[in-house]
Amino acid sequence: MGVAPSTESMAMAAGVWSSFQESKARLLVLPAIAIAGCAAWLMLPGPSDAQNPDAQNPPAQNAASLNPAVASTETALETPAQQAAPALAAAPADAAPVETPASPLDGLKISSQSWRRGGLGSKALVTFTVRNGNEYAVKDIEIACAFTRRDGRHLTDRKRLISDIVEMKSRKIFAKMHVGFVNVNADKAKCTLVTASRAGA
C-alpha cells in the first residue's frame, strides 16, 4: 500500500529545484559577462600622441649610420674642382698678380703737329713728330686726324697707317703725310695715335 508524499517533502524538492535553476542561470551569464568585458577592453582608445611624445618625434638618426653606402657614394661624387677647393683656399692671399704686358702706345706720343692743304686744296698734308719712350722699337703706327671748321664744329675724320719704324728712346719727324681728302671748310686738325706694334714681334 503506497504512502502519499507529504507537503513538507514536496516543498523541499521544489526549493532544491529552484536553487539548481538559479545556479544554472548564473553559470550561463558568466561567459556573456566575460565576452562583454573583452569587447569593452578592445574598444578602449590607445595612448594619445600627447602622452607619448617619442612616438610623434622619433629620435633623429644620422643618414650615414642608416645607409653607409649612400655616404660613401656622396663622397665619391665630389668633382675634382670641389676636391681642389681647399687647396686653392690655402694659397697665400698676397700672391703676386700676373703682370700684363704694356702696350706700345704707352711709350708713344705726338710732340708737335701741323697741317696744310695740298694739290688743288682738297688734300690734307700733316707734319708731326713721334717720340718713342719704350725700351724697344715700334712700327705700324696708325694716326687719326679730326678736322673742324673755323668755329670749332666737327667736320670730318681721316686715318693713316704708317709702316715706318721708330727706334727705341728716339723721335722721328713725319713731314707732309697725306692723310686723305678734306672739305674746303676744314680749318684746324688734331691728330692722335690709335695703334702701334712692337718692331720685330
VOLUMTOR-862152 format. One record per atom (N, C-alpha, C): residue in one letter; atom name; y, x, z; residue number from 0. Coordinates in pm, whole numbers, plus 50000, padded with zeros to 5 digits. Atoms other than C-alpha are relative to their C-alpha. Layout:
BEGIN
   residu   atome       v       u       w   num
        A      CA       Y       X       Z   NUM
...
This chain:
BEGIN
   residu   atome       v       u       w   num
        M       N   49883   50089   50000     0
        M      CA   50000   50000   50000     0
        M       C   50121   50091   50000     0
        G       N   49884   49907   50013     1
        G      CA   50327   50167   49886     1
        G       C   50108   49969   50098     1
        V       N   49889   50015   49905     2
        V      CA   50627   50235   50105     2
        V       C   50129   50005   49921     2
        A       N   49870   50003   50073     3
        A      CA   50971   50141   49972     3
        A       C   50092   50106   50053     3
        P       N   49907   49895   49954     4
        P      CA   51225   50421   49985     4
        P       C   50114   49942   50078     4
        S       N   49895   50050   49913     5
        S      CA   51485   50390   50250     5
        S       C   50137   50021   49935     5
        T       N   49861   49990   50052     6
        T      CA   51856   50354   50184     6
        T       C   50056   50139   50023     6
        E       N   49948   49865   49969     7
        E      CA   51930   50687   50351     7
        E       C   49948   50104   49904     7
        S       N   50059   49902   50095     8
        S      CA   51690   50877   50124     8
        S       C   50064   49989   49864     8
        M       N   49937   50019   50131     9
        M      CA   51846   50728   49817     9
        M       C   50142   50055   50000     9
        A       N   49862   49945   49994    10
        A      CA   52195   50823   49933    10
        A       C   49998   50150   49994    10
        M       N   50008   49854   50004    11
        M      CA   52090   51185   49990    11
        M       C   49967   50048   49860    11
        A       N   50035   49959   50138    12
        A      CA   51933   51201   49648    12
        A       C   50120   49988   49910    12
        A       N   49879   50017   50084    13
        A      CA   52250   51066   49492    13
        A       C   50100   50110   50028    13
        G       N   49904   49891   49969    14
        G      CA   52460   51325   49675    14
        G       C   49958   50132   49940    14
        V       N   50048   49873   50059    15
        V      CA   52237   51612   49566    15
        V       C   50025   50004   49849    15
        W       N   49981   50005   50149    16
        W      CA   52254   51498   49204    16
        W       C   50147   50015   49963    16
        S       N   49856   49987   50029    17
        S      CA   52632   51467   49219    17
        S       C   50047   50144   50015    17
        S       N   49963   49859   49981    18
        S      CA   52666   51821   49358    18
        S       C   49950   50085   49884    18
        F       N   50055   49923   50113    19
        F      CA   52441   51950   49082    19
        F       C   50085   49981   49874    19
        Q       N   49918   50026   50119    20
        Q      CA   52654   51782   48815    20
        Q       C   50134   50074   50008    20
        E       N   49871   49929   49985    21
        E      CA   52976   51930   48960    21
        E       C   49983   50150   49977    21
        S       N   50024   49856   50020    22
        S      CA   52826   52282   48973    22
        S       C   49981   50031   49852    22
        K       N   50024   49979   50142    23
        K      CA   52710   52248   48613    23
        K       C   50131   49993   49921    23
        A       N   49871   50013   50070    24
        A      CA   53059   52136   48502    24
        A       C   50087   50124   50021    24
        R       N   49922   49878   49971    25
        R      CA   53218   52437   48678    25
        R       C   49951   50118   49918    25
        L       N   50056   49889   50080    26
        L      CA   52979   52675   48503    26
        L       C   50042   49989   49854    26
        L       N   49957   50018   50140    27
        L      CA   53077   52525   48167    27
        L       C   50149   50031   49983    27
        V       N   49855   49976   50010    28
        V      CA   53451   52560   48244    28
        V       C   50033   50149   50004    28
        L       N   49969   49857   49985    29
        L      CA   53434   52932   48335    29
        L       C   50013   50073   49866    29
        P       N   49982   49930   50131    30
        P      CA   53371   53059   47973    30
        P       C   50126   49957   49928    30
        A       N   49878   50046   50067    31
        A      CA   53654   52843   47846    31
        A       C   50123   50067   50059    31
        I       N   49886   49933   49936    32
        I      CA   53890   52994   48104    32
        I       C   50007   50146   49957    32
        A       N   50002   49858   50042    33
        A      CA   53781   53348   48011    33
        A       C   50053   50017   49859    33
        I       N   49954   49992   50140    34
        I      CA   53837   53283   47640    34
        I       C   50151   49977   49992    34
        A       N   49855   50028   50001    35
        A      CA   54185   53136   47707    35
        A       C   50077   50120   50054    35
        G       N   49931   49882   49945    36
        G      CA   54277   53442   47919    36
        G       C   50006   50113   49899    36
        C       N   50000   49893   50103    37
        C      CA   54173   53687   47643    37
        C       C   50101   49970   49891    37
        A       N   49905   50036   50106    38
        A      CA   54373   53495   47384    38
        A       C   50143   50019   50047    38
        A       N   49864   49982   49949    39
        A      CA   54683   53495   47606    39
        A       C   50036   50148   50010    39
        W       N   49972   49855   49990    40
        W      CA   54649   53873   47663    40
        W       C   50028   50061   49864    40
        L       N   49978   49948   50135    41
        L      CA   54625   53941   47291    41
        L       C   50135   49958   49945    41
        M       N   49871   50050   50050    42
        M      CA   54938   53735   47229    42
        M       C   50119   50060   50071    42
        L       N   49888   49939   49931    43
        L      CA   55145   53934   47475    43
        L       C   50069   50100   49909    43
        P       N   49928   49901   50085    44
        P      CA   55425   54142   47294    44
        P       C   49977   50141   50050    44
        G       N   50016   49859   49964    45
        G      CA   55379   54518   47284    45
        G       C   50128   50058   50053    45
        P       N   49878   49935   49947    46
        P      CA   55627   54767   47434    46
        P       C   50106   50014   49893    46
        S       N   49889   49994   50096    47
        S      CA   55967   54750   47263    47
        S       C   50042   50143   49974    47
        D       N   49948   49866   50033    48
        D      CA   56145   55042   47097    48
        D       C   50091   50053   50107    48
        A       N   49910   49953   49894    49
        A      CA   56396   55049   47381    49
        A       C   49922   50058   50116    49
        Q       N   50080   49946   49891    50
        Q      CA   56112   55104   47632    50
        Q       C   49930   50128   49961    50
        N       N   50071   49880   50047    51
        N      CA   55959   55378   47417    51
        N       C   50085   50071   49895    51
        P       N   49911   49934   50097    52
        P      CA   56240   55587   47256    52
        P       C   49929   50104   49918    52
        D       N   50069   49896   50076    53
        D      CA   55992   55852   47149    53
        D       C   49936   49945   49876    53
        A       N   50062   50059   50119    54
        A      CA   55828   55608   46908    54
        A       C   50101   49984   49889    54
        Q       N   49898   50018   50102    55
        Q      CA   56162   55547   46731    55
        Q       C   50050   50132   49946    55
        N       N   49950   49868   50040    56
        N      CA   56278   55907   46720    56
        N       C   49896   50105   50033    56
        P       N   50101   49898   49972    57
        P      CA   55975   56131   46695    57
        P       C   50062   50138   49996    57
        P       N   49942   49864   49997    58
        P      CA   56042   56497   46769    58
        P       C   49998   50061   49862    58
        A       N   49990   49936   50132    59
        A      CA   56166   56684   46463    59
        A       C   49911   50121   49994    59
        Q       N   50087   49886   50022    60
        Q      CA   55932   56938   46319    60
        Q       C   50052   50080   49883    60
        N       N   49958   49909   50106    61
        N      CA   56008   57235   46103    61
        N       C   49917   49974   49876    61
        A       N   50072   50025   50125    62
        A      CA   55922   57171   45737    62
        A       C   49908   50116   49968    62
        A       N   50084   49884   50030    63
        A      CA   55786   57521   45714    63
        A       C   49872   49997   50080    63
        S       N   50122   50008   49920    64
        S      CA   55543   57457   46003    64
        S       C   49907   49893   49949    64
        L       N   50084   50105   50055    65
        L      CA   55424   57136   45837    65
        L       C   49932   50043   49871    65
        N       N   50055   49960   50130    66
        N      CA   55374   57293   45496    66
        N       C   50040   50143   49970    66
        P       N   49964   49860   50027    67
        P      CA   55374   57674   45485    67
        P       C   50006   50031   49853    67
        A       N   50000   49969   50144    68
        A      CA   55303   57666   45111    68
        A       C   50136   49970   49939    68
        V       N   49869   50034   50054    69
        V      CA   55639   57493   45046    69
        V       C   50100   50108   50032    69
        A       N   49906   49895   49961    70
        A      CA   55831   57759   45241    70
        A       C   49980   50124   49916    70
        S       N   50024   49880   50080    71
        S      CA   55663   58041   45053    71
        S       C   50043   49979   49856    71
        T       N   49958   50028   50138    72
        T      CA   55733   57868   44719    72
        T       C   50151   50007   49987    72
        E       N   49854   49995   50005    73
        E      CA   56104   57826   44802    73
        E       C   50049   50144   50003    73
        T       N   49961   49859   49998    74
        T      CA   56127   58196   44884    74
        T       C   49974   50066   49867    74
        A       N   50033   49938   50130    75
        A      CA   55958   58287   44558    75
        A       C   50093   49954   49890    75
        L       N   49914   50053   50104    76
        L      CA   56200   58066   44360    76
        L       C   50140   50059   50003    76
        E       N   49868   49938   49997    77
        E      CA   56506   58273   44458    77
        E       C   50020   50085   49876    77
        T       N   49970   49926   50122    78
        T      CA   56673   58413   44149    78
        T       C   50037   50145   50033    78
        P       N   49957   49861   49975    79
        P      CA   56743   58787   44110    79
        P       C   50145   50009   50043    79
        A       N   49860   49995   49960    80
        A      CA   57114   58710   44139    80
        A       C   50017   49967   50148    80
        Q       N   49992   50034   49858    81
        Q      CA   57058   58545   44479    81
        Q       C   49948   50113   50087    81
        Q       N   50053   49889   49922    82
        Q      CA   56848   58838   44596    82
        Q       C   50096   50119   50001    82
        A       N   49906   49888   50008    83
        A      CA   57117   59082   44481    83
        A       C   50131   49970   50069    83
        A       N   49873   50036   49938    84
        A      CA   57398   58888   44651    84
        A       C   50027   50078   50129    84
        P       N   49970   49921   49879    85
        P      CA   57357   59059   44992    85
        P       C   50038   50144   49969    85
        A       N   49966   49862   50035    86
        A      CA   57368   59399   44823    86
        A       C   50142   50009   49949    86
        L       N   49863   49999   50049    87
        L      CA   57691   59306   44646    87
        L       C   50098   49979   50114    87
        A       N   49911   50025   49887    88
        A      CA   57841   59175   44969    88
        A       C   50015   50125   50087    88
        A       N   49995   49880   49918    89
        A      CA   57758   59504   45138    89
        A       C   50080   50112   49936    89
        A       N   49923   49895   50068    90
        A      CA   57958   59703   44879    90
        A       C   50134   50016   50069    90
        P       N   49871   49978   49933    91
        P      CA   58276   59860   45021    91
        P       C   50112   49925   49930    91
        A       N   49891   50079   50056    92
        A      CA   58583   59642   44975    92
        A       C   50107   50086   49937    92
        D       N   49895   49912   50050    93
        D      CA   58804   59944   44900    93
        D       C   49954   50081   49880    93
        A       N   50047   49927   50118    94
        A      CA   58613   60043   44585    94
        A       C   50113   50010   49899    94
        A       N   49891   49975   50094    95
        A      CA   58845   60190   44324    95
        A       C   49986   49910   49878    95
        P       N   50008   50086   50117    96
        P      CA   58929   59940   44044    96
        P       C   49987   50083   49872    96
        V       N   50017   49933   50128    97
        V      CA   58839   60027   43687    97
        V       C   50135   50006   49930    97
        E       N   49871   49981   50065    98
        E      CA   59143   60169   43509    98
        E       C   49992   49956   49854    98
        T       N   49991   50044   50138    99
        T      CA   59243   60002   43182    99
        T       C   50079   50102   49919    99
        P       N   49926   49902   50081   100
        P      CA   59343   60245   42905   100
        P       C   50137   49947   49962   100
        A       N   49863   50039   50034   101
        A      CA   59715   60239   42843   101
        A       C   50014   49981   49850   101
        S       N   49974   50025   50141   102
        S      CA   59842   60102   42514   102
        S       C   50094   50108   49945   102
        P       N   49907   49902   50059   103
        P      CA   60010   60350   42273   103
        P       C   50145   49953   50002   103
        L       N   49863   50052   49997   104
        L      CA   60312   60118   42281   104
        L       C   50073   50034   50128   104
        D       N   49937   49971   49871   105
        D      CA   60370   60208   42646   105
        D       C   50086   50126   49994   105
        G       N   49922   49876   50009   106
        G      CA   60496   60552   42544   106
        G       C   50090   50008   49879   106
        L       N   49915   50002   50120   107
        L      CA   60684   60447   42228   107
        L       C   50126   49918   50025   107
        K       N   49877   50080   49997   108
        K      CA   61040   60326   42190   108
        K       C   50088   50040   49883   108
        I       N   49901   49974   50105   109
        I      CA   61313   60298   41926   109
        I       C   50130   50039   50070   109
        S       N   49882   49949   49930   110
        S      CA   61604   60511   42044   110
        S       C   50131   49963   49929   110
        S       N   49880   50038   50075   111
        S      CA   61853   60424   41767   111
        S       C   49958   49932   49871   111
        Q       N   50032   50072   50123   112
        Q      CA   61867   60195   41464   112
        Q       C   50128   49948   49934   112
        S       N   49891   50058   50079   113
        S      CA   62094   60065   41188   113
        S       C   49941   49946   49871   113
        W       N   50052   50052   50126   114
        W      CA   62062   59882   40861   114
        W       C   50114   49983   49899   114
        R       N   49906   50020   50109   115
        R      CA   62232   59834   40526   115
        R       C   49929   49927   49887   115
        R       N   50057   50068   50115   116
        R      CA   62180   59639   40208   116
        R       C   49976   50100   49888   116
        G       N   50032   49916   50114   117
        G      CA   62022   59793   39902   117
        G       C   49976   49916   49876   117
        G       N   50021   50071   50127   118
        G      CA   61966   59707   39539   118
        G       C   50122   49916   49966   118
        L       N   49893   50093   50033   119
        L      CA   62172   59403   39448   119
        L       C   50051   49927   50124   119
        G       N   49954   50060   49875   120
        G      CA   62236   59324   39814   120
        G       C   49896   49914   50068   120
        S       N   50104   50084   49938   121
        S      CA   61909   59142   39886   121
        S       C   49898   50082   50079   121
        K       N   50095   49916   49928   122
        K      CA   61710   59441   40019   122
        K       C   50057   50042   50135   122
        A       N   49960   49953   49867   123
        A      CA   61721   59532   40389   123
        A       C   49942   50138   50020   123
        L       N   50042   49861   49980   124
        L      CA   61710   59909   40443   124
        L       C   50036   50038   50143   124
        V       N   49983   49974   49856   125
        V      CA   61661   60008   40808   125
        V       C   49978   50148   50026   125
        T       N   50016   49861   49955   126
        T      CA   61710   60352   40961   126
        T       C   49986   49997   50152   126
        F       N   50023   50003   49855   127
        F      CA   61567   60412   41309   127
        F       C   49926   50126   50042   127
        T       N   50067   49883   49942   128
        T      CA   61431   60683   41539   128
        T       C   49897   49953   50101   128
        V       N   50109   50035   49909   129
        V      CA   61095   60652   41717   129
        V       C   49972   50119   50090   129
        R       N   50033   49896   49903   130
        R      CA   61031   60852   42035   130
        R       C   49859   49973   50052   130
        N       N   50138   50011   49950   131
        N      CA   60667   60916   42136   131
        N       C   49988   50081   50128   131
        G       N   50015   49933   49871   132
        G      CA   60628   60996   42505   132
        G       C   49855   50012   50045   132
        N       N   50142   49994   49964   133
        N      CA   60247   60974   42501   133
        N       C   49949   50144   49993   133
        E       N   50065   49870   50004   134
        E      CA   60014   61269   42551   134
        E       C   49913   50015   49876   134
        Y       N   50076   49995   50125   135
        Y      CA   59873   61207   42204   135
        Y       C   50088   49946   49888   135
        A       N   49926   50047   50117   136
        A      CA   59996   61137   41852   136
        A       C   49965   49855   49970   136
        V       N   50020   50140   50035   137
        V      CA   60034   60781   41726   137
        V       C   50025   49981   49850   137
        K       N   49985   50033   50142   138
        K      CA   60014   60621   41382   138
        K       C   49999   49848   49984   138
        D       N   50003   50143   50033   139
        D      CA   60023   60282   41207   139
        D       C   50095   49922   50088   139
        I       N   49899   50067   49919   140
        I      CA   60345   60178   41374   140
        I       C   50055   49880   49923   140
        E       N   49946   50122   50062   141
        E      CA   60447   59820   41297   141
        E       C   50128   49960   50072   141
        I       N   49873   50045   49943   142
        I      CA   60806   59704   41345   142
        I       C   50030   49859   49949   142
        A       N   49953   50133   50037   143
        A      CA   60957   59354   41338   143
        A       C   50151   49997   50016   143
        C       N   49854   50002   49999   144
        C      CA   61323   59307   41247   144
        C       C   50049   49856   49988   144
        A       N   49942   50135   49999   145
        A      CA   61517   58988   41329   145
        A       C   50143   50010   49949   145
        F       N   49866   50000   50061   146
        F      CA   61827   58919   41115   146
        F       C   50074   49873   50042   146
        T       N   49915   50111   49954   147
        T      CA   62112   58698   41233   147
        T       C   50127   49993   49917   147
        R       N   49871   50019   50066   148
        R      CA   62434   58558   41093   148
        R       C   50110   50069   50080   148
        R       N   49887   49938   49931   149
        R      CA   62777   58681   41189   149
        R       C   50026   49934   50135   149
        D       N   49977   50071   49873   150
        D      CA   62799   58413   41462   150
        D       C   49884   50014   50098   150
        G       N   50112   49976   49911   151
        G      CA   62466   58526   41613   151
        G       C   49882   49908   49980   151
        R       N   50112   50091   50023   152
        R      CA   62247   58244   41484   152
        R       C   49889   50070   49922   152
        H       N   50115   49934   50065   153
        H      CA   61897   58350   41383   153
        H       C   49987   49955   49855   153
        L       N   50010   50029   50143   154
        L      CA   61839   58372   41008   154
        L       C   49859   50020   49947   154
        T       N   50133   49972   50053   155
        T      CA   61507   58540   40921   155
        T       C   49939   50119   50073   155
        D       N   50074   49888   49940   156
        D      CA   61238   58789   41037   156
        D       C   49925   50072   49889   156
        R       N   50074   49918   50094   157
        R      CA   61079   59076   40847   157
        R       C   49920   50105   50078   157
        K       N   50087   49900   49938   158
        K      CA   60792   59316   40934   158
        K       C   49967   50110   49901   158
        R       N   50038   49886   50084   159
        R      CA   60692   59658   40810   159
        R       C   49902   50088   50077   159
        L       N   50098   49910   49940   160
        L      CA   60384   59874   40882   160
        L       C   50022   50141   49946   160
        I       N   49974   49860   50037   161
        I      CA   60448   60249   40883   161
        I       C   49877   50082   50038   161
        S       N   50124   49925   49975   162
        S      CA   60141   60468   40846   162
        S       C   50024   50145   50040   162
        D       N   49970   49860   49963   163
        D      CA   60320   60795   40928   163
        D       C   49958   50027   50144   163
        I       N   50041   49957   49867   164
        I      CA   60214   60994   41235   164
        I       C   50120   50057   50075   164
        V       N   49899   49944   49911   165
        V      CA   60447   61066   41524   165
        V       C   49926   50082   50104   165
        E       N   50072   49910   49911   166
        E      CA   60328   61367   41721   166
        E       C   50033   49972   50146   166
        M       N   49982   50020   49857   167
        M      CA   60294   61370   42097   167
        M       C   50128   50068   50049   167
        K       N   49879   49948   49937   168
        K      CA   60609   61423   42304   168
        K       C   50103   50043   49895   168
        S       N   49904   49967   50106   169
        S      CA   60828   61413   41996   169
        S       C   50070   49874   49953   169
        R       N   49930   50112   50060   170
        R      CA   61058   61191   41794   170
        R       C   50004   50019   49849   170
        K       N   49997   49994   50146   171
        K      CA   61080   61104   41427   171
        K       C   50097   49895   49947   171
        I       N   49900   50089   50060   172
        I      CA   61357   60952   41214   172
        I       C   49943   49942   49871   172
        F       N   50041   50070   50121   173
        F      CA   61267   60692   40953   173
        F       C   50128   49946   49935   173
        A       N   49872   50034   50063   174
        A      CA   61560   60662   40709   174
        A       C   49979   49904   49884   174
        K       N   49993   50097   50109   175
        K      CA   61633   60366   40480   175
        K       C   49861   49943   49965   175
        M       N   50130   50063   50021   176
        M      CA   61297   60200   40527   176
        M       C   50022   49856   49951   176
        H       N   49986   50134   50056   177
        H      CA   61269   59889   40311   177
        H       C   49907   49904   50076   177
        V       N   50080   50093   49919   178
        V      CA   61158   59607   40539   178
        V       C   49986   49863   49934   178
        G       N   50013   50127   50070   179
        G      CA   61198   59319   40291   179
        G       C   50133   49951   49947   179
        F       N   49880   50062   50055   180
        F      CA   61446   59089   40125   180
        F       C   50059   49904   50102   180
        V       N   49932   50084   49902   181
        V      CA   61707   58907   40329   181
        V       C   50107   49915   49931   181
        N       N   49895   50090   50048   182
        N      CA   61961   58631   40284   182
        N       C   50134   50072   49996   182
        V       N   49869   49936   50015   183
        V      CA   62310   58719   40177   183
        V       C   50086   49978   50124   183
        N       N   49922   50027   49879   184
        N      CA   62438   58572   40506   184
        N       C   49958   50087   50117   184
        A       N   50043   49913   49890   185
        A      CA   62249   58829   40716   185
        A       C   50107   50102   50030   185
        D       N   49894   49909   49960   186
        D      CA   62495   59035   40916   186
        D       C   49951   50107   50098   186
        K       N   50050   49906   49901   187
        K      CA   62301   59200   41200   187
        K       C   49847   50001   49997   187
        A       N   50146   49987   49994   188
        A      CA   61944   59327   41252   188
        A       C   49961   50066   50132   188
        K       N   50053   49943   49876   189
        K      CA   61742   59405   41564   189
        K       C   49850   50021   49980   189
        C       N   50141   49968   50025   190
        C      CA   61407   59586   41521   190
        C       C   49931   50039   50131   190
        T       N   50081   49967   49883   191
        T      CA   61132   59615   41782   191
        T       C   49862   50046   49956   191
        L       N   50134   49954   50029   192
        L      CA   60792   59781   41797   192
        L       C   49899   49889   50032   192
        V       N   50099   50106   49983   193
        V      CA   60495   59546   41756   193
        V       C   49863   50058   50036   193
        T       N   50130   49939   49975   194
        T      CA   60178   59755   41736   194
        T       C   50003   50148   49962   194
        A       N   50019   49859   50034   195
        A      CA   60065   60117   41715   195
        A       C   49860   50037   50041   195
        S       N   50134   49956   49967   196
        S      CA   59735   60304   41730   196
        S       C   50001   50150   50024   196
        R       N   50011   49859   49966   197
        R      CA   59624   60641   41858   197
        R       C   49950   50078   49878   197
        A       N   50041   49920   50114   198
        A      CA   59601   60905   41585   198
        A       C   49872   50073   50032   198
        G       N   50127   49934   49981   199
        G      CA   59251   61043   41539   199
        G       C   49898   49917   50072   199
        A       N   50097   50087   49930   200
        A      CA   59086   60749   41717   200
        A       C   49908   49936   49901   200
